[in-house]
Amino acid sequence: MAASTSSLAVILFSPRNRNPNPNPNPKFSPLSFPKSMASSHLHLRHRVFTPISATAASPQTVVMDFDLEKPREECGVVGIAGHPEAARLCSIALHALQHRGQEGAGIAASDFSTIRYLTGLGLVSEVFNDSRSLLSLPGSSAIGHVRYSTAGAASELQNVQPLRASYRFGQLAVAHNGNLVNYPSLRASLEDQGSIFKTSSDTEAIIHLIATSKSRSFLSCLAEACSALRGAYSLLFLTADKLLAVRDPHGFRPLVLGRIPRDNGSPPAIVFASETCALDLIGAQYEREVEPGEVVIVDTQTLDISTACLIPSKPRKACVFELIYFSLPQSIVFGHPVYQARCSFGATLAAESPAPGADVVIPVPDSGFFAARGFAERSGLPFHQGLIRSHYVGRTFIQPSQEIRDLGVKLKLSPIRGILQGKSVVVVDDSLVRGTTSKKIVNLLRDAGAREVHMRIASPPIIGSCYYGVDTARPEELVSNQMDVEGVRKEIGADSLAFLSLDSLNVLLGDEAPTFCNACFTRDYPVPPAELVEAKAKELLCIN
């Protein structure tokens, strides 16, 4: 039972984990860590994947998108208060979060009286492509959002956030990273009460819950709304004079707080973001995480900060895939430097699953880089960039003949024959989902002259879909959910295949292992996703 709204505003957070200068190199693993690495550089929110021949580009073309093999983080958020160019800084910070969503972007800004917003489809640079667009967003506080599209709602502008609404307390804008597992029932209940939805986003349900609350203050309305939510949410709210940051009681998705020093004697600007890499880009200093269940309230006029326990916290279940793949390596996520975590994963993988007789270790760019470094240093093998990724090729539309389709992977990845020719190659990737891209990579390396190809995956086998804000394949599309390791090896054509074991991953996470969500590896879901599973099944029946 959630705490009553009357008491929520006075339950203050304890000061734990609020060291403004966190240890940049925590002991992530009991294993010896190579010092040289430290300086190295309804429509649901889950996409329905149609067979490649069934895509709708035209009857004569197919869509080739080799990033579909990877799980996708659905969203990234940023909020700024107390800076005269809040919207401009927001757009810059969103560039640092572009990896978290590339199909839509938006910013809402407040000048203490009016909230103005601009959203669009495409990359941040495409939505905010000239100075005039940002001039239309005056004010010293702003929130921004990047997103991937959702099933049934691809390329629909009305779903791009921040969402904005007017209600009895004035104007409100919200940006959300996460996914509500009880969205179907929430929406049905709200519609029964007369709410009219304009989008297919679960974020809109949050706005309706706030607007229909009978509580007498915005904070109480927000508390009442959040008490009805189940699942993952890192939220930013913007009103005429407040910026609020909220994190779900399990802390599934990251949300950090920082400050931008000002040279003119003004108080530091306040910044919230999904990752610390966004803080770094705009010169903000990382201060701490927003705690699970916490609301941080910034008065955008005085920049005073207050904090309260909005929802009593539950056992933390931070998404382990943030460390494995989603977050940028320069970020600090859940208190850990991401690059160091990935190096540790790779080093442990080398210790438990070596490749005897191998000549060279190469990463699958870009996310496999640090795991491959860790593997190479632990195994004593040379590390090389045997595959070069083109960053200028996105989704491509090509003719459907098999011969031409097989060339598609070379648009993304180009092998360096001089590194691979005649060699026994260990290729390290962060994860393996469907196996389709891994199979293409194995063939690509063999065509470039590799004598042997040993695939090493720096995470456990993925056997379950994610329902907490990650765009993953359906269970029947997950190759490790359909086959054992040997079956997957044969499917992708590698000479050997090994995954980082779940036991080793937990050893690396140490005492914090129980505080991470690993449902994609175990199907042990902290918040039961039954509603979304049922709704997904119904949606598939309608499509088929």
N, C-alpha and C positions, 0 to 999 in steps of 0.2 A: 504494500500500500504506500503510495507516495505521500510525502509530508504535506500538510495543509498549506495552502498558499499564504496564509497569514503569518506563518513562521519562516517562510523560505528566505525572506530578505534579511534575516538576522542571524542565520547560521553561517558564520564566517569560516573560511578555509584556514586550516593550519598552515604555517609557513614552510611546510616541508617542500623540498625540491625547488626552492626559490633562490638558490645561489646565483647571483647575476653573472658569475664567472665560472660556469660549470667546467669540470675537468674535461679538456678536449680529447683526452686519450684514456677513457675508463678501461679497466681490465675487462675486456670483452670475452676473453677466453683464458682458461687455465693453460692453454698451449703456449709455447714459446713463440713470440711474434717477431718476425724479421724486422729489425730496426730500419732497414733501408726502405721498407714500404711506407713508413710513417711520413717520409718526405716525398713520396710519389704523389706525383701530382694526385482505361487504364492501358495503359501502355506502360510496360515496365521499363525499368532503367537498365535492363540487360538486353543486349542486342540478340536478335534471332538471326542466326547465320543460315542463309539459304545456300544450296549447292552452287558452286561457282558458275555452273552453266545456266543457272536460273536467275542470275542477276539481271537487273532491268536496264542496263545501259542501252542496249538495243538488241534485237534478235541476233545480230551478227557479231556481237562483241561480248567479252567477259571482263569482269573486274579482277585485276590482280593486285592484291594488297598483302604483302608479305609480313606486315606488322600484325595482321589478324591472328597470327600464331600466339602472340603474347597476350596475357591479361592486360586490360587497360584500366588505369585509374580514371574514374569518371570525371573528376572535378578538381579544381584548385581555387582557393579563395584568398583574397587579400583585403585588408581594411586599414585606412590611415585617418588619423585625427590630429588636428593642430598644425597643419602645414598649408600655406597659401596656394600651393600647387598640388593639392591632394590628388586630383584626378590624373595629372600628368605622372606623378610618382606611382600612382596605382597602375597605370598602363605599363610603366617600366617594370614594376614588380611582376605583373602578369606575364611578361616575356620570360622571366625566370621560371614560371610555373607552366609554361606552354606544353611541356611534356605530359602534364596531367590532363590535358584536354585541348584538342586541336580543331574542333568543329564549330565552336561558337565562343564568343567573348562579350563581356559587357561591363560597364561601370555605371554606378549611381553616385551622385554627389549632392551634398547639402550645403546651403549657404545660410543656415539657421532659420530659414523661412520656407524654402521650397526644395524638394528633392527632384533633380533632373537626372535623366538616365539615357544611355545610348547603348544599344546592343546590336549585334550583327553575327552573321554566319561567317566562319572562316577563322584564320589565325588572328592573333592580336594585331599584327602589323597590317592586316587587311581591313580590320574593323576600324582601327584608329590610324588611318593612313595619311592624315594631314593634321596640322596644328589647329585648324578650324574646328575639327571634331571635338577636341579637348577643350577649346575655348567655350564650347556650349555647355560645359560642365563646371561652372564656377562653384567655389566653396572651399572651406578648409578641412572638410571631412568627406571621405568617399569609401565605397566598397567595390570590389571587382571580382570577376568570376571567369574561369575558362571551363569548358565542358566538352565531353563527347556526347554524341547523339544517343538516343535510347530507342529500344525496339518500338516500331510503329510510329516513331516521332522524329525520324531522321530529317534533318534540314528544315525543321519548323521553327521559325523565328520566335514564335510566342513562348517556346520552351527555353530560350536563352536567358540566363540570369545575369544580373540580379532581377528578381521579380519585384514589381512595385504595386502598392495598393493604397487607397485612401479609406479610412474608417474613422470611428468616433474620436480617436485620440490624434488624428491627423494623418500625415503620410508616413509610409513605412516601406523600406526596401530590404530584401533578404537575399543572401547568397548561401548556398548549401553544398557541402561536400559530404556525401554519404548516401544511404539508402534506407528507407523505412520499410521494414518487413511487414508491417500491418497497414500499409497504404491502401490496399483494396477495401478493407473494412472501414477504415477512416473515411475514405472518399464516399463510400456508400452511405455511411451514417450522416455525413455532412450534407450530401445531396438530399437525403430524406428530410433533413431539417430546412431545406430550401436554398442551400448554397449552390451557386452556379460556377462551374469551373471553366476557365478559359484555356487551360493548358492540360497536357497529360503528364506533368511533372509532379512527383510526390511533394515537392517543396511547396506547391500551392496549398496543399492540405494544412500545412503549418500556419499559413496566413489566415485561412478560414477559421482554424481553431482559435487563434488570437482574436480575430474580429468578432467571433460569436461568444466569447467569454463574457460573463457578467461581472467579472472582477473589476475593482475600481481603480486600479493602477496598471500601467503597461507591464511592470515587472510581474505582478500577480497574474495577469493574462498570459504572459509568456510562460510562467511556471505551470499554470494550468494546462497550457498547450503541450509543453514538453512532457508532462506527466502522462499524456496519452500516447506519446510516441514510443515505438519499439524499433530498435535497429541502430544504425550508425548515423550520427549527424554532428558535423562541426559547422556551426552556423555563425554568420555575421548579420546583424541587424543595424540598419541606419534609420534614425528618425531626424527630425529637424535639429535636435540639440543633443543627441546621444548616439554613441556607437557601442554596440554590445556584442560580445563574443560568447558563444555557448558551445559546450562539448558534451556529448552523450555520456551517461554514467559509466559505460564500459571503456570509453576512450578509444574506440576503434580507429578513427582517423586522426591524424596529427593536426595540431593547431598551436602556434607559438606566438609569443608576445615579445616585442622589441621596441626600442626607442631610437629616434634620429636626433642626435645632438644638433642644436642650433647655434650659430655663431653670433647672433645679434642680441643675445641675452634672453631670448624667448625660451620658454620651457620646451623640453624635447618633445617632438611629435611622437605619437603613439602608433605602433604598427602591429597588426595581426596578419599572419600568413600561414598557409599550409606547410611551408618548409622554410628553413633558415636561409636557403639559397636566395629567396626573394628579399630577405632582409639585407643580405650582403650586397645585392645589386644596387640598392638605394641608400646604402650607407647607414643602415640601422644596426644597432647592437642588440644581439640576442640576450634576452633576459630570462625567460622561462617558458615552459609549456602552460597552456590553459589546462587546468586539472579536469579529469573526468567528472561530470556533473556540475561543473562550475559555470557561473556567469560572471564575466568581467564587464563592468559598466564604465564607460568613459564619457564624462561631461565634455562635449566638444567645444564649449566656450571657455571653461576654466582648465580643462585637461586633468581634472581630478579623477582618480580611479577608485572605484569601490568594487568589492567582490563578494559574492555570496554563493552558498550551495543551493543551486536551483533545484536539482534532483539529487537525492541521496546517492552517493557513489556506490557502485557495485564492483565486483572483482574486475580489475583492469584486463582488457582483452585487446591490446593494441595489435594492429595488423602486421604480422611478421613479413608480409610481402613488401611492405614499405622499405625494409632493410634489404630484401633480396633483389628487388627490381624497380619498384615504382619511383622512389625518391632519387634525386640526383646525388652522385657520390660526394659532392662538397657539402651536403646538408648534414645537420645534426637532427636526428629523428628519434623521438622517445628517449632522448638523452644520450644517444650513441652516434658517433661519426659513421656515416654510411659506408664510406670507402673502407674503413677499418673492418667493419663487419663483413663486407664482401671478401676482403683479403683473407680473413679468418675462415670463412666458409670454404674458399678454394684450397687453403692450406690443409684443412682437415680432410677435405675430399681426397687430396693427394695422399695423405697418410693412410686412409682407410681403403682407397681404391686406386692404387698406383697403376701405371701403364708400363710394365717392364719392356725394355727395348725401344721405347719411344725416343724420337730424336728432337722434337720441338713441341712447344705448347703455344697455341694460338687462341685468342678469344673470338667469340661471336660478337662483333661490335653492335652497339657500343656497351650494352649493359653487362656483357661477360668479361669486361676488361680487368677489373680488380680481382675477381675470382680466379681468372687465369693467371694473373700475377702471383697470387698466393699459391696456386697449384705449382707454378714453375719454380718458385723459390723453395718451397718445401721439398719438391722432387729433385731439385738440382739440375733441371733441364733449362735450355735456353728459351727465352720468351720472345716471340716475334708477332707482329701484326700481319698475319698471313692473309687476312681478308680486309679489304677496304670498303667501307660503306659510303654510298652516295647519299648525301643529305638533301639532294635536290629532286629526288624521285619520290612521289607519294603514291597515291592510287593510280594505276595506269590501266587504260582500256586498250586491249589488243585483240587480235583475231583469235578465234578459238581453236585453231589447229594445234595439235599436241606439240609439234616441232617448235612452233613459235611460243607456245605457253612455257615450254621448258627453258626458253631463253629469258623469261621474265625475271627470274631470281638474279640474273646478272645485271639487271638495272639497279638493283639494290646493293649487291655484294660482288666485289671483284677480287679474285684470288691473285696473289703474287706468286707466280710459278717458280721463281728462283728460290723462294723459301720452302716450297712444298715438294718440288720435283724429287722423286725417289725417297721421300722421307716417311717415317712413321710419325703421324701427327696426332697429338692430343688436342681436341677442340673443346673448349670450355664454354658453356652457356649457363645463364642464371636459372633457367627453368625450361621445361618441355611440356607443352599443352596438348596440341593435337598430333604433333609429330610431322606435319606436312612440311614445314620449313626445315626442320632438322634433316629430313630425307633429302631435300633439295641441296642443302649445304654439304651433306656427305657426298652426293653425286658431283657437286661442283668441285670439291677438293680432289676427288679421284680423277676427274677430267683434267685437273691442273697438274696431275702427275704424282699425287700422294700415293705412297706404297700401301700404307695402312691408315685408317681413320678410327681413332678411339674417342668416342663422345663421352664427356663428363659433365654432369649437371649439378650445379652448386646449390641444389635444394632437393627436398624429398619429392617423390612422385605425386603429381596433382591428381587426386581422385574425386574431389568434390567441387561443385560450383560455389562461387562466393555470392552472398546476398547482402553484403554490407557496403556497397558502393564501388564494386569492382566489376568491370565488364568481362565476364568469363564465358567459356563455352558451356554448353549443356553437358550433363554427366555422360550421356552417351557419345559425346564428341571427344571426351578426354581419353587419350590413348592409354594412359596408365590405369584408367578405370575399367578398360576393356581387356587389357593384356598384362601379363607379368613382365618383368624386366627383359627376359630373354625374347619374349614375343615382340616387345617394342624394339629391341635391337635388330631383330630380323626385319621388322617393318621399315625402319629407317635405313637399313643397309650398312650399319657400322660394324667394324671388326670387334669392338667391345663397347659396352655401355654401362655406366654406373651413376647412381644418384647419391648425393649427400644423404645419409640416413637420418631419420627423424630423431633417433637417440643422440646422434652427434650434434645435430642442430640444437637440441635441448641442452646438451653439455655446454655448447658455446654460449648460449643465452644465460647459463648459470642459474642463480636464484630467481632470475626474472622469467624463466621459461614458462611458468604457469600463468604469467600475466600477458602472454601473447596469444592472439587468436591464430590457430593453425588448422581451421576447419577445412581448408582446401586440401590438406594432407591427411586428415583424420575423419572428416564428416562429423566432427563433434562441434555442433553449432551452439555458441553461447546464448544466442537469442533464436528460438525456433523459427525457421522461415516458412512454416507450413502454408501460410496464406499466399506467399509469392510462388511457391512451388505449384500450388493448385491453379493460381491465375496464369502462370506460365504454360501449364498443360492445356488450359482452355484456349489460350491464345494460339498455341501451335495447332490445335484442332481446327480453329477458325482459318488459319493460314493454309492448312493442308486440305 
